[in-house]
């Protein structure tokens, strides 16, 4: 991976994705499937920020929410359905 690379992560069910140490990624859009839950960042113990809450099932399944992830605070998805993940760009 290098600065400027587009990162696309797709998974089924609850998951997290942690870049290597020294890598920073800006998440541009999350893909949340069609069930309730949230996507955001975690440090492995707690989710300090819940950026997208999927409790309203009338919301769009793809949401642009722009946040940064690192090796310390990385992507987390609490949604148990298939087709979850994110797209972003590596900035460091």
C-alpha positions as CSV (number, residue, x, y, z in Angstrom):
1,X,0.0,0.0,0.0
2,X,1.1,3.5,-0.7
3,X,-0.1,7.1,-0.3
4,X,-2.9,7.8,-2.8
5,X,-4.0,4.1,-3.0
6,X,-7.8,3.5,-3.0
7,X,-8.7,1.1,-0.2
8,X,-11.8,-1.1,-0.6
9,X,-12.7,-3.4,2.2
10,X,-15.7,-5.8,2.0
11,X,-16.7,-8.3,4.6
12,X,-19.7,-10.3,5.9
13,X,-20.9,-9.7,9.4
14,X,-19.3,-8.0,12.4
15,X,-15.8,-7.1,11.6
16,X,-12.9,-4.6,12.0
17,X,-10.1,-3.6,9.8
18,X,-6.8,-2.2,11.2
19,X,-4.1,-0.8,8.9
20,X,-0.4,-1.4,9.6
21,X,1.5,0.9,12.0
22,X,2.3,4.2,10.4
23,X,-0.6,4.0,7.8
24,X,-3.4,6.5,7.9
25,X,-6.6,6.1,5.8
26,X,-9.5,8.5,5.3
27,X,-12.8,6.5,5.0
28,X,-15.0,8.1,2.4
29,X,-18.0,5.8,2.4
30,X,-19.3,2.9,4.5
31,X,-21.4,0.1,3.2
32,X,-23.8,-1.2,5.8
33,X,-26.1,-3.8,4.4
34,X,-29.7,-3.7,5.5
35,X,-29.8,-4.3,9.2
36,X,-29.4,-2.1,12.3
37,X,-26.1,-1.3,13.9
38,X,-23.3,1.2,13.4
39,X,-19.9,1.7,11.8
40,X,-17.2,3.9,13.3
41,X,-13.8,3.6,14.9
42,X,-12.5,1.5,17.9
43,X,-9.3,1.1,19.8
44,X,-10.0,-2.6,20.3
45,X,-11.7,-2.1,23.7
46,X,-14.3,0.5,23.2
47,X,-15.9,2.4,20.2
48,X,-15.1,6.0,21.2
49,X,-17.1,7.5,18.3
50,X,-20.2,6.1,16.5
51,X,-20.2,7.9,13.2
52,X,-23.1,6.1,11.5
53,X,-26.0,4.7,13.4
54,X,-28.1,2.3,11.2
55,X,-31.1,2.1,13.6
56,X,-33.4,3.8,11.1
57,X,-33.7,1.1,8.3
58,X,-35.1,3.8,5.9
59,X,-31.6,5.3,5.7
60,X,-29.5,4.7,2.6
61,X,-27.3,1.7,2.8
62,X,-24.3,3.6,1.5
63,X,-23.3,6.6,3.6
64,X,-20.5,9.1,3.0
65,X,-19.1,10.0,6.4
66,X,-15.4,10.8,6.0
67,X,-13.3,9.9,9.1
68,X,-9.7,8.8,9.6
69,X,-8.4,5.5,10.8
70,X,-5.0,4.4,12.0
71,X,-3.4,1.4,13.6
72,X,-4.5,2.8,17.0
73,X,-8.1,3.9,16.1
74,X,-9.4,1.7,13.4
75,X,-12.6,0.7,11.5
76,X,-15.2,-1.2,13.3
77,X,-18.6,-2.5,12.0
78,X,-21.2,-3.9,14.4
79,X,-23.7,-4.9,11.7
80,X,-24.2,-8.7,11.3
81,X,-25.4,-8.7,7.7
82,X,-23.4,-9.4,4.6
83,X,-22.0,-6.7,2.3
84,X,-20.5,-4.4,4.8
85,X,-17.3,-2.5,4.5
86,X,-15.8,0.8,3.4
87,X,-13.9,2.7,0.7
88,X,-11.2,5.2,1.4
89,X,-7.9,6.6,0.4
90,X,-4.5,6.2,2.1
91,X,-3.0,9.5,3.1
92,X,0.1,8.4,5.0
